[in-house]
Amino acid sequence: MKFHIETERLLLRELRVTDLEGMFELDSNPEVHKYLGNKPVKTKNESLKMIESVISQYQERGIGRWAAIEKSSGEFIGWSGLRLNNEYNMNGFTEYYDVGYRLIPKYWGKGYATESGKAAIDYAFNVLKLSTLYATTEIGNQASHNALLKIGLNYIEDFYSEEWKLNLRWYKLKNY
């Protein structure tokens, strides 16, 4: 499945096996995993399995996270986008669409999470015709909390995820 969404500064496209180096740089970084349970990957094979999982999601669910490419440099900066979650019980939900992002630290603070998040919401409501989107962040991740609010999601409540062993915040956005 092919995706191609352009924003002012980003190209959002399907993840590819050729994104392996960037995915490993992203997910092996302990700083990136500070609010994700502190479980960075240790091998490129683990990153490859993540990419292959997303590629399977494209085929099975029609959607999955996208590679985020900085237009000015052509660099892989992380991933963003939508996902149909049917693997985790989040706050009582077992099947829902969520919006999310994960960026390599040198690209933090540049507004890329907000920019890509807005593009994902537009795609969700105008292309997929979804009625509702959700998101989660770890309670201490103030930057991610702020980005989700900027893209229009509403904070609903805090909860503890037994599955992830994390205190999380729950967000929701309805298409009106």
C-alpha positions as CSV (number, residue, x, y, z in Angstrom):
1,M,0.0,0.0,0.0
2,K,1.3,3.4,-0.9
3,F,0.9,6.6,1.1
4,H,2.1,10.1,0.0
5,I,1.1,13.1,2.0
6,E,3.0,16.4,1.9
7,T,2.9,19.1,4.4
8,E,4.9,22.4,4.3
9,R,8.1,20.7,5.6
10,L,7.4,17.0,5.6
11,L,6.7,14.0,3.3
12,L,4.7,11.3,5.0
13,R,4.8,8.0,3.2
14,E,4.6,4.3,3.9
15,L,7.3,2.8,6.0
16,R,9.8,0.7,3.9
17,V,12.5,-1.8,4.7
18,T,15.0,0.8,3.5
19,D,14.0,3.0,6.5
20,L,15.8,0.4,8.7
21,E,18.8,2.7,9.7
22,G,16.5,5.6,10.7
23,M,14.1,3.3,12.6
24,F,17.1,1.8,14.5
25,E,18.4,5.3,15.3
26,L,15.0,6.2,16.6
27,D,14.0,3.2,18.6
28,S,17.5,2.4,20.0
29,N,17.7,5.8,21.7
30,P,17.0,5.7,25.4
31,E,15.9,9.3,25.4
32,V,13.1,8.4,22.9
33,H,11.9,5.6,25.1
34,K,11.9,7.7,28.3
35,Y,8.1,7.9,28.2
36,L,7.5,4.5,26.5
37,G,8.5,2.2,29.3
38,N,12.3,2.5,28.9
39,K,12.6,-0.4,26.5
40,P,14.8,0.8,23.5
41,V,15.6,-1.9,20.9
42,K,19.0,-3.4,20.9
43,T,19.4,-4.8,17.4
44,K,18.5,-3.7,13.9
45,N,16.6,-7.0,13.6
46,E,14.2,-5.7,16.2
47,S,13.7,-2.5,14.2
48,L,13.2,-4.6,11.0
49,K,10.4,-6.5,12.8
50,M,8.7,-3.3,13.7
51,I,8.8,-2.1,10.1
52,E,7.5,-5.5,8.9
53,S,4.7,-5.3,11.4
54,V,3.6,-1.9,10.1
55,I,3.8,-3.1,6.5
56,S,1.5,-6.0,7.6
57,Q,-0.9,-3.4,9.1
58,Y,-1.2,-1.7,5.8
59,Q,-2.2,-4.9,4.2
60,E,-4.5,-6.2,6.9
61,R,-6.0,-3.0,8.3
62,G,-5.6,-0.5,5.4
63,I,-3.6,1.9,7.6
64,G,-0.5,2.1,9.7
65,R,2.1,4.6,10.8
66,W,4.0,6.6,8.1
67,A,7.6,7.4,7.7
68,A,8.2,11.1,8.3
69,I,10.8,12.6,5.9
70,E,12.1,16.1,6.2
71,K,11.7,17.7,2.8
72,S,14.7,20.0,3.0
73,S,17.2,17.3,3.9
74,G,15.5,14.1,2.7
75,E,16.2,12.6,6.1
76,F,14.1,10.1,7.9
77,I,13.1,11.9,11.1
78,G,10.8,9.3,12.6
79,W,7.2,8.2,12.1
80,S,3.8,9.7,12.4
81,G,0.2,9.0,11.5
82,L,-2.7,6.7,12.2
83,R,-3.1,3.1,13.3
84,L,-6.0,0.8,13.9
85,N,-5.3,-0.5,17.3
86,N,-6.8,-3.9,17.9
87,E,-3.9,-5.4,20.0
88,Y,-4.0,-3.4,23.2
89,N,-6.7,-2.7,25.7
90,M,-6.4,1.1,26.2
91,N,-8.7,2.5,28.9
92,G,-11.4,-0.1,28.0
93,F,-11.1,0.2,24.2
94,T,-9.9,-2.8,22.3
95,E,-10.4,-1.5,18.7
96,Y,-9.9,2.1,17.9
97,Y,-8.0,4.4,15.6
98,D,-5.2,6.5,17.2
99,V,-2.9,9.2,16.0
100,G,0.7,9.2,17.1
101,Y,4.3,10.2,16.3
102,R,7.8,9.3,17.4
103,L,10.7,11.5,16.3
104,I,14.5,11.3,16.5
105,P,15.6,13.7,19.3
106,K,17.5,16.1,17.0
107,Y,14.1,16.9,15.4
108,W,12.3,17.6,18.6
109,G,11.0,21.1,19.3
110,K,10.6,22.0,15.6
111,G,6.8,21.5,15.4
112,Y,7.1,18.3,13.3
113,A,4.8,16.3,15.7
114,T,2.1,19.0,15.3
115,E,2.6,19.4,11.6
116,S,2.4,15.6,10.9
117,G,-0.4,15.2,13.4
118,K,-2.6,17.7,11.7
119,A,-2.0,15.9,8.4
120,A,-3.0,12.6,10.0
121,I,-6.2,14.1,11.4
122,D,-7.1,15.5,8.0
123,Y,-6.5,12.1,6.4
124,A,-8.5,10.3,9.1
125,F,-11.6,12.5,8.8
126,N,-11.5,13.4,5.1
127,V,-10.1,10.3,3.4
128,L,-10.9,7.5,5.8
129,K,-14.1,9.2,6.9
130,L,-13.5,8.2,10.6
131,S,-15.8,9.7,13.2
132,T,-13.4,9.6,16.2
133,L,-9.7,9.4,16.8
134,Y,-7.9,8.7,20.1
135,A,-4.4,9.1,21.4
136,T,-2.4,8.3,24.5
137,T,0.7,9.7,26.1
138,E,2.6,8.9,29.3
139,I,1.6,11.3,32.0
140,G,5.0,12.9,32.3
141,N,5.4,13.6,28.6
142,Q,4.4,17.3,28.6
143,A,5.7,17.9,25.1
144,S,3.6,15.2,23.6
145,H,0.6,16.4,25.7
146,N,1.0,19.9,24.2
147,A,1.3,18.6,20.7
148,L,-1.9,16.5,21.0
149,L,-3.7,19.6,22.3
150,K,-2.4,21.7,19.4
151,I,-3.6,19.3,16.8
152,G,-7.1,19.4,18.3
153,L,-7.4,16.4,20.6
154,N,-9.2,16.8,23.9
155,Y,-7.7,15.5,27.1
156,I,-10.2,13.1,28.7
157,E,-8.5,11.5,31.7
158,D,-5.5,9.7,33.2
159,F,-5.4,5.9,33.6
160,Y,-3.0,3.1,34.4
161,S,-2.3,0.6,31.7
162,E,-1.7,-2.9,33.1
163,E,-0.5,-4.1,29.7
164,W,2.2,-1.4,29.4
165,K,2.7,-0.8,33.1
166,L,2.5,3.0,32.5
167,N,0.4,5.9,33.8
168,L,-1.2,7.3,30.6
169,R,-3.3,10.2,29.5
170,W,-6.2,9.5,27.2
171,Y,-7.3,11.9,24.4
172,K,-10.2,12.0,21.9
173,L,-11.3,14.0,18.9
174,K,-14.6,13.7,17.2
175,N,-15.2,14.7,13.6
176,Y,-18.1,17.1,13.7
